[in-house]
Amino acid sequence: MILTNPAAVALNELSQAPIVRFSLLALSSIFFLVDPFAAIPSFLAITESADPARRKRMARKGALTCFIVLTTFAVAGQLIFKMFGITLPAFEIAGGLILLLIGLDMLEARRSPTQETTGDAEEAAAKEDAGIVPLGIPMLAGPGAISSVMVLVGQVPSLWHWEMGAILGSIATTALVSYGVLAGASRVRQVMGETGIRILVRVMGLLLVALAMQYFVNGFTDLGLIPRHVALFF
């Protein structure tokens, strides 16, 4: 007689549920690309002369901008595909390329030029309020995060499908965590240290490169260049 652990069986069944797998994919891909931890040094440089209240206000504006931008592309994603005649495989391959470039930069513990260019932090520090630009976009809601949202939306059958709810929930969770991380940026850096933040960014970069490869495989499979039975081994 083979004894089984009911809790282990239930956990295994839960992890195999489509809604759980898709939700984890959506949350991880969006969060890794927004990557608020990597934005901490730039945020502290931008808000160097700001008081705690203004720093929190700027973090809130940045997170809210990120939420609005990504939600807009999520809701309008299907319309954009139809308007420009873009197919999902094409966007998967293009998105995979962007993710790969960002992930490779993250492996070196540095911000991708698609998220932050040289001089952005210095220019933003001179502005009265940099919460929307460049903090909200492109530092948080950059091309990589937008591409990832679009690829996820391309897999949704309709606007009212549960998968859309998972995407919007992932965007909201990412924006909320981003606000918490940036609002307490000084504390986070003290607790984790520069080395800890760099290690975390590198780990997230590694996972992002793997996700980019999966986007490539999905795109080439949808185009028929890779047989589906072969793609299952990836």
C-alpha positions as CSV (number, residue, x, y, z in Angstrom):
1,M,0.0,0.0,0.0
2,I,1.5,3.3,-1.1
3,L,0.8,6.2,1.3
4,T,0.5,9.7,-0.2
5,N,0.6,13.0,1.4
6,P,-2.8,14.8,0.7
7,A,-1.1,18.2,1.1
8,A,1.6,17.4,-1.4
9,V,-1.0,16.0,-3.9
10,A,-3.2,19.1,-3.5
11,L,-0.2,21.4,-4.0
12,N,0.9,19.5,-7.1
13,E,-2.6,19.7,-8.6
14,L,-2.7,23.4,-7.8
15,S,0.6,24.1,-9.4
16,Q,-0.6,22.4,-12.6
17,A,-3.8,24.4,-12.8
18,P,-3.8,26.7,-15.9
19,I,-4.8,29.8,-14.0
20,V,-1.9,29.3,-11.5
21,R,0.7,28.7,-14.2
22,F,-0.4,31.6,-16.4
23,S,-0.7,34.0,-13.3
24,L,2.8,33.1,-12.2
25,L,4.1,33.5,-15.8
26,A,2.4,36.9,-16.1
27,L,3.6,38.2,-12.6
28,S,7.2,37.0,-13.0
29,S,7.7,38.3,-16.6
30,I,6.2,41.8,-15.8
31,F,7.9,42.1,-12.4
32,F,11.3,41.1,-13.7
33,L,11.1,43.7,-16.5
34,V,9.8,46.5,-14.3
35,D,12.5,45.5,-11.8
36,P,12.1,48.2,-9.1
37,F,15.2,47.0,-7.2
38,A,17.5,47.9,-10.1
39,A,15.9,51.4,-10.1
40,I,16.8,52.1,-6.5
41,P,20.2,53.8,-7.2
42,S,18.7,56.1,-9.9
43,F,15.7,56.9,-7.7
44,L,17.9,57.9,-4.8
45,A,20.0,60.0,-7.1
46,I,16.9,61.7,-8.4
47,T,15.5,62.4,-5.0
48,E,18.8,63.2,-3.2
49,S,17.7,66.6,-2.1
50,A,14.0,65.7,-1.5
51,D,12.4,65.2,1.9
52,P,10.8,61.9,2.8
53,A,7.3,63.1,2.0
54,R,8.3,64.3,-1.5
55,R,10.2,61.1,-2.1
56,K,7.2,59.0,-1.3
57,R,5.0,61.2,-3.5
58,M,7.4,60.7,-6.4
59,A,7.5,57.0,-5.8
60,R,3.7,56.9,-5.8
61,K,3.5,58.9,-9.1
62,G,6.1,56.6,-10.7
63,A,4.2,53.4,-9.7
64,L,0.9,54.9,-10.8
65,T,2.3,55.9,-14.1
66,C,3.7,52.4,-14.6
67,F,0.3,50.9,-13.7
68,I,-1.6,53.2,-16.1
69,V,0.8,52.7,-19.0
70,L,1.0,48.9,-18.8
71,T,-2.8,48.6,-18.2
72,T,-3.5,50.8,-21.3
73,F,-1.4,48.5,-23.4
74,A,-3.0,45.4,-21.9
75,V,-6.5,46.6,-22.6
76,A,-5.7,48.0,-26.1
77,G,-3.3,45.1,-27.0
78,Q,-5.8,43.2,-29.2
79,L,-6.8,46.4,-31.0
80,I,-3.2,47.3,-31.6
81,F,-2.5,43.8,-33.1
82,K,-5.5,44.2,-35.5
83,M,-4.8,47.9,-36.3
84,F,-1.2,47.3,-37.5
85,G,-1.7,43.7,-38.7
86,I,0.8,42.4,-36.3
87,T,0.7,38.6,-35.6
88,L,1.4,37.1,-32.2
89,P,4.5,35.1,-33.4
90,A,6.1,38.3,-34.8
91,F,5.6,40.0,-31.5
92,E,6.8,37.0,-29.5
93,I,10.1,37.0,-31.5
94,A,10.5,40.8,-31.2
95,G,9.6,40.8,-27.6
96,G,12.0,37.9,-27.0
97,L,14.8,39.9,-28.5
98,I,14.1,42.9,-26.3
99,L,13.9,40.7,-23.2
100,L,17.1,39.0,-24.2
101,L,19.0,42.3,-24.4
102,I,17.6,43.6,-21.1
103,G,18.3,40.2,-19.4
104,L,21.9,40.3,-20.6
105,D,22.4,43.8,-19.2
106,M,20.8,42.6,-15.9
107,L,23.3,39.7,-15.8
108,E,26.0,42.4,-15.5
109,A,23.9,44.1,-12.8
110,R,23.3,47.2,-14.8
111,R,20.3,49.0,-16.2
112,S,19.4,48.4,-19.9
113,P,19.6,51.5,-22.2
114,T,16.0,50.7,-23.1
115,Q,15.1,51.5,-19.4
116,E,17.5,54.3,-18.6
117,T,20.1,56.1,-20.7
118,T,23.2,57.9,-19.6
119,G,22.3,61.2,-17.9
120,D,18.7,60.4,-17.2
121,A,19.2,60.4,-13.5
122,E,21.1,63.7,-13.5
123,E,18.6,65.4,-15.7
124,A,15.7,64.1,-13.6
125,A,17.3,65.3,-10.4
126,A,17.1,68.8,-11.8
127,K,13.4,68.6,-12.4
128,E,10.8,69.6,-9.9
129,D,8.9,66.4,-10.2
130,A,10.4,63.4,-12.1
131,G,7.8,60.9,-10.9
132,I,6.1,60.5,-14.3
133,V,9.1,60.9,-16.6
134,P,11.6,59.4,-16.4
135,L,10.7,57.3,-13.3
136,G,7.3,56.0,-14.3
137,I,8.3,55.7,-18.0
138,P,10.7,54.4,-19.2
139,M,12.5,53.4,-15.9
140,L,9.6,51.3,-14.7
141,A,7.3,50.9,-17.7
142,G,9.9,50.5,-20.4
143,P,9.8,48.8,-23.8
144,G,10.5,45.4,-22.2
145,A,7.6,45.5,-19.8
146,I,5.3,46.8,-22.5
147,S,6.4,44.1,-24.9
148,S,5.9,41.4,-22.3
149,V,2.3,42.7,-21.6
150,M,1.6,42.7,-25.3
151,V,2.8,39.1,-25.7
152,L,0.7,37.9,-22.8
153,V,-2.4,39.8,-24.1
154,G,-1.9,38.1,-27.5
155,Q,-2.6,34.8,-25.8
156,V,-5.9,35.9,-24.3
157,P,-9.0,34.7,-26.2
158,S,-11.1,37.8,-25.3
159,L,-11.0,41.0,-23.2
160,W,-13.2,39.4,-20.5
161,H,-11.3,36.1,-20.2
162,W,-9.8,35.1,-16.8
163,E,-6.3,35.4,-18.3
164,M,-6.9,39.2,-18.8
165,G,-7.7,39.4,-15.1
166,A,-4.4,37.6,-14.3
167,I,-2.5,40.1,-16.4
168,L,-4.2,43.2,-14.8
169,G,-3.7,41.7,-11.4
170,S,0.0,41.1,-12.1
171,I,0.4,44.7,-13.3
172,A,-1.3,46.0,-10.1
173,T,0.8,43.8,-7.9
174,T,4.0,44.9,-9.6
175,A,3.0,48.6,-9.4
176,L,2.2,48.2,-5.7
177,V,5.5,46.4,-4.9
178,S,7.4,49.0,-6.9
179,Y,5.9,51.8,-4.8
180,G,6.8,50.0,-1.6
181,V,10.4,49.3,-2.8
182,L,11.0,52.9,-4.0
183,A,9.2,54.6,-1.1
184,G,11.5,52.7,1.2
185,A,14.5,52.8,-1.1
186,S,17.0,53.9,1.6
187,R,15.9,51.2,4.0
188,V,15.9,48.5,1.2
189,R,19.5,49.5,0.2
190,Q,20.6,49.4,3.9
191,V,19.1,46.0,4.5
192,M,20.1,44.3,1.2
193,G,23.3,46.3,0.5
194,E,24.7,47.1,-2.9
195,T,26.0,43.5,-3.2
196,G,22.6,42.0,-2.3
197,I,20.8,44.2,-4.9
198,R,23.3,43.3,-7.6
199,I,22.9,39.5,-6.8
200,L,19.1,39.8,-7.0
201,V,19.2,41.7,-10.3
202,R,21.6,39.1,-11.8
203,V,19.2,36.3,-10.7
204,M,16.3,38.1,-12.2
205,G,18.3,38.7,-15.4
206,L,19.1,35.0,-15.7
207,L,15.4,34.1,-15.4
208,L,14.6,36.9,-17.9
209,V,17.0,35.4,-20.5
210,A,15.3,32.0,-20.0
211,L,11.9,33.7,-20.5
212,A,13.2,35.4,-23.7
213,M,14.3,32.0,-25.1
214,Q,10.9,30.6,-24.4
215,Y,9.3,33.6,-26.3
216,F,11.6,32.7,-29.2
217,V,10.6,29.0,-29.1
218,N,6.9,30.0,-28.9
219,G,7.2,32.4,-31.8
220,F,9.1,30.0,-34.1
221,T,6.7,27.2,-33.1
222,D,3.6,29.3,-34.0
223,L,5.3,30.1,-37.3
224,G,5.7,26.4,-38.0
225,L,9.5,26.6,-38.0
226,I,9.8,24.3,-35.0
227,P,7.5,21.2,-34.8
228,R,5.2,21.4,-31.7
229,H,6.3,17.9,-30.5
230,V,9.9,19.2,-30.5
231,A,9.0,22.5,-28.7
232,L,7.5,20.5,-25.8
233,F,11.1,19.4,-24.8
234,F,12.1,23.1,-24.3
